[in-house]
Amino acid sequence: MPNVSEPAIADLRAELLSFKQASGAQWACAAVQLAGAVEALLEEAEGY
């Protein structure tokens, strides 16, 4: 498994929590932020 920094994992966990708690109009924004956090984590894992 690739090494990923603790801050990247913490960011992903925070965005996931926000996504789980979002509702209504907030849901779309939370989904975009979660997708961004996942993308950043994948880029870090791939070494970009």
C-alpha positions in Angstrom: 0.0 0.0 0.0 1.4 3.4 -0.9 2.3 5.9 1.8 -0.1 8.7 2.2 0.5 11.6 4.7 -1.6 11.8 7.8 -2.9 15.3 6.9 -4.3 13.9 3.6 -6.0 11.1 5.5 -7.3 13.6 8.1 -8.7 15.8 5.4 -10.5 12.9 3.8 -12.0 11.8 7.1 -13.2 15.4 7.8 -14.8 15.7 4.3 -16.4 12.3 4.7 -17.9 13.3 8.1 -19.2 16.6 6.5 -20.7 14.5 3.6 -22.5 12.2 6.0 -24.0 15.1 8.0 -25.0 17.1 5.0 -28.6 17.3 3.7 -30.6 19.2 1.1 -28.6 21.9 -0.7 -25.6 21.3 1.5 -25.3 17.7 0.1 -24.1 18.8 -3.4 -21.4 21.0 -2.0 -20.3 18.3 0.4 -20.2 15.8 -2.4 -17.9 18.1 -4.5 -15.6 18.6 -1.5 -15.5 14.9 -0.8 -14.6 14.2 -4.4 -11.8 16.7 -4.2 -10.4 15.2 -1.1 -10.5 11.7 -2.6 -8.8 13.0 -5.8 -6.0 14.7 -3.7 -5.5 11.5 -1.7 -5.2 9.4 -4.9 -2.7 11.9 -6.4 -0.6 11.8 -3.3 -0.7 8.0 -3.3 0.4 7.9 -7.0 3.2 10.3 -6.3 2.0 13.4 -8.3 
